[in-house]
Amino acid sequence: MNIEVLGPLSIEHDGTSLVPTAGKPRQILALLALRAGHAVPVASLIEEVWGEAVPRSAATTLQTYILQLRRRIAAAYDRVDDLPPKEILTTTYGGYRLAVDSDSCDYRTFHDLVQRGSRALEADDALAASAHLGRALKLWRGPVLADVPIGPLLELEAVGMEEARLQALEQRITADLRLRRYGELIAELRVLTSRYPLNENFCAHLMTALYHSGSPWRALDEFRRLRACLHGELGVEPTSRLQRLHQAVLNGAPVPDGREARQLPAA
């Protein structure tokens, strides 16, 4: 079974889609897929589909949705396999489990590649880090579960996965800065600082890229933009890391290529 959640939901076996068209069964399948190999309690599935407005018929309706999913599984598997649908979407004590290997999910592949990239970055192998993290980020085809109705549990999953994507993106940019790919990064970082105007890491990366590209005045403008945003939105100053970077640009001092903030000269 091939499971893709980093974008529109896609779950296939032997070229046949298992994803239903109806919204609520699609929600249930998405939650089971994200937790593939692990039991999902009935209470969790009901909370995901109905939230706090749980009808009296919720348990019975949930059983109907599970039956519909098993029929789709049967249509995909019976052609080439001898596995009953109940052995794929299994009933456990108080819940259900999609009995497939979690390695078949694109998010698991993303997670593994990010770990490799992080280890390479820690070992100061920027080339390998950029390659692993770049491959991980290319797995994303859009927002998580873009075509699935999102309830409270899937929303939490989506928030965590999006945070993991941003961290991987920051690490990949750090690796590219160490490889001195300044000019290649400026346009991308312009978009990111516009989309995430309070993100200090993206601001620091853009300032570094601009400074090393021979545009220190543009780096200073970026600091002023972030400072104005922080004042206007939160009433706070940039962190000491950003202030040290700002001071280094003002003084024309060496600015590290994506290294830790402690390598910046003191303000």
C-alpha positions in Angstrom: 0.0 0.0 0.0 1.3 3.4 -0.9 0.2 6.3 1.4 0.7 10.0 0.6 -0.5 12.7 3.0 1.9 15.5 2.1 -0.7 17.2 -0.2 -4.0 15.7 -1.4 -4.7 12.3 0.2 -3.6 9.4 -1.9 -3.7 5.8 -0.8 -3.3 3.1 -3.5 -2.7 -0.6 -3.8 -1.6 -2.0 -7.2 -2.8 1.2 -8.9 -6.3 1.2 -7.4 -7.3 4.0 -5.1 -8.6 3.2 -1.7 -9.7 6.8 -1.0 -13.5 7.4 -0.8 -15.2 10.4 -2.3 -17.3 11.2 0.8 -15.8 13.5 3.3 -16.3 11.7 6.6 -15.0 8.3 5.5 -12.0 10.1 3.9 -11.3 11.7 7.3 -11.4 8.4 9.0 -9.0 6.8 6.5 -6.7 9.8 6.7 -6.4 9.4 10.5 -5.9 5.7 10.3 -3.2 6.2 7.6 -1.3 8.8 9.6 -1.2 6.3 12.5 -0.7 3.2 10.3 0.3 0.1 12.3 -1.2 1.6 15.5 -4.7 1.3 16.9 -6.9 4.4 16.8 -9.6 4.3 19.5 -13.3 4.6 18.4 -13.5 7.7 20.7 -10.7 9.4 18.7 -12.4 8.6 15.4 -15.7 10.0 16.6 -14.0 13.1 18.0 -12.3 13.7 14.6 -15.4 13.3 12.6 -18.0 15.1 14.8 -16.0 17.1 17.3 -18.2 18.2 20.2 -21.5 17.7 18.3 -21.6 14.0 18.5 -25.0 12.5 17.4 -26.5 9.5 19.2 -26.0 7.4 16.1 -22.2 8.2 15.9 -21.0 4.7 16.9 -23.3 3.0 14.4 -22.5 5.5 11.6 -18.8 5.0 12.3 -19.2 1.2 11.8 -20.9 1.9 8.5 -18.0 4.1 7.4 -15.6 1.3 8.3 -17.6 -1.2 6.3 -17.4 1.2 3.3 -13.7 1.5 3.6 -13.3 -2.3 3.8 -15.3 -2.7 0.6 -12.9 -0.3 -1.1 -10.0 -2.3 0.3 -11.6 -5.5 -1.0 -12.0 -4.1 -4.5 -8.2 -3.3 -4.5 -6.8 -6.4 -2.9 -9.0 -9.2 -4.1 -7.7 -8.9 -7.6 -4.2 -9.8 -6.8 -4.1 -10.9 -3.2 -5.8 -13.3 -0.9 -6.0 -10.9 2.1 -9.4 -10.4 3.6 -10.2 -6.6 4.1 -10.6 -7.3 7.9 -6.9 -8.2 8.0 -5.9 -4.9 6.5 -8.4 -2.6 8.3 -8.5 -4.6 11.5 -10.7 -4.3 14.6 -8.8 -3.9 17.8 -9.9 -3.6 21.4 -11.9 -0.4 21.4 -10.7 0.8 18.0 -9.4 0.1 14.5 -6.0 -0.2 12.9 -4.7 0.0 9.4 -2.4 -3.0 9.4 0.3 -1.7 7.0 3.9 -0.8 7.4 4.3 2.9 8.3 7.3 3.0 6.0 4.8 3.1 3.1 3.8 6.6 4.0 5.5 9.6 2.4 5.6 11.4 5.7 7.8 8.6 7.2 10.1 9.0 4.2 10.2 12.7 4.8 11.0 12.2 8.4 13.9 9.7 7.6 15.4 12.1 5.0 15.2 15.0 7.5 17.1 13.0 10.1 19.8 12.1 7.6 20.1 15.8 6.6 20.2 16.9 10.3 23.0 14.4 11.0 24.9 15.6 8.0 24.5 19.2 9.0 25.8 18.4 12.5 28.8 16.7 10.9 29.4 19.9 8.8 28.7 18.0 5.6 26.6 20.8 4.0 26.5 19.2 0.6 24.9 16.0 1.9 22.6 17.9 4.2 21.3 20.1 1.4 20.7 17.0 -0.8 18.8 15.0 1.9 16.8 17.9 3.1 16.0 19.0 -0.5 14.7 15.5 -1.3 12.6 15.6 1.8 11.0 18.9 0.9 10.2 17.8 -2.6 7.9 15.2 -1.2 5.4 17.9 -0.3 2.8 18.4 -3.0 0.8 21.1 -1.1 -0.8 21.6 2.3 -1.1 18.4 4.4 -4.3 16.5 3.5 -5.3 19.3 1.2 -8.6 17.6 0.1 -9.6 16.1 3.4 -12.1 17.7 5.9 -10.0 18.5 9.0 -11.3 17.8 12.5 -9.5 18.4 15.8 -7.1 15.4 15.6 -6.1 15.9 12.0 -5.6 19.6 12.7 -3.1 18.8 15.4 -1.3 16.3 13.1 -1.2 18.9 10.3 0.2 21.6 12.6 3.0 19.3 13.7 3.8 18.2 10.2 3.9 21.8 8.9 6.2 22.8 11.8 8.5 19.9 10.8 8.5 21.1 7.2 9.5 24.6 8.2 12.3 23.3 10.4 13.6 21.2 7.5 13.4 24.2 5.2 15.4 26.3 7.7 18.0 23.6 7.9 18.3 23.2 4.1 18.8 26.9 3.8 21.4 26.8 6.5 23.2 24.1 4.5 23.0 26.2 1.3 24.4 29.2 3.0 27.4 27.1 4.1 27.8 26.2 0.4 27.8 29.9 -0.4 24.7 29.7 -2.6 23.8 33.3 -1.6 22.4 34.5 -4.9 20.2 31.4 -5.4 18.6 31.9 -2.0 17.6 35.5 -2.0 14.4 35.2 -4.1 13.3 32.2 -2.0 14.0 34.0 1.2 12.2 37.1 0.1 9.0 35.0 -0.4 9.5 33.2 3.0 10.0 36.5 5.0 6.9 37.9 3.3 4.9 34.8 4.2 6.4 34.5 7.7 7.1 38.1 8.6 7.9 37.4 12.3 10.2 34.4 11.6 13.7 35.5 12.8 15.5 32.5 11.3 14.3 33.4 7.8 15.2 37.0 8.4 18.7 36.1 9.6 19.2 33.8 6.6 18.1 36.6 4.2 20.3 39.2 5.9 23.3 36.8 5.6 22.6 36.1 1.9 22.2 39.8 1.1 25.4 40.7 3.0 27.5 38.1 1.3 26.0 39.1 -2.1 27.3 42.7 -1.7 24.1 44.3 -0.5 24.6 45.1 3.2 22.2 48.1 3.0 19.4 45.6 1.9 20.3 43.4 4.9 19.9 46.4 7.2 16.5 47.2 5.6 15.5 43.6 6.3 16.4 44.0 10.0 14.4 47.3 10.2 11.4 45.5 8.6 11.5 42.7 11.1 12.0 45.1 14.0 8.9 47.1 12.9 6.8 43.9 12.6 7.9 42.7 16.1 7.1 46.1 17.6 3.8 46.4 15.8 2.6 42.8 16.5 4.1 41.9 19.8 5.7 45.0 21.3 9.1 43.3 21.6 12.7 43.8 20.2 14.5 41.3 18.0 16.4 38.6 19.9 20.1 39.1 20.8 21.1 36.8 17.9 19.5 39.2 15.4 20.9 42.2 17.1 24.4 40.7 16.9 23.9 40.0 13.3 22.7 43.5 12.7 25.7 44.9 14.5 28.1 42.7 12.4 26.5 44.0 9.2 26.8 47.6 10.4 30.5 47.2 11.3 31.3 45.3 8.1 32.5 42.4 10.3 32.6 38.8 9.2 29.2 37.2 9.1 29.2 33.4 9.4 27.6 31.3 6.6 24.7 29.7 8.4 26.7 28.9 11.5 25.4 29.1 15.0 24.6 32.5 16.5 27.5 32.2 19.0 29.9 32.7 16.2 28.6 36.2 15.7 30.7 38.9 17.2 29.4 40.5 20.4 27.2 43.6 20.0 
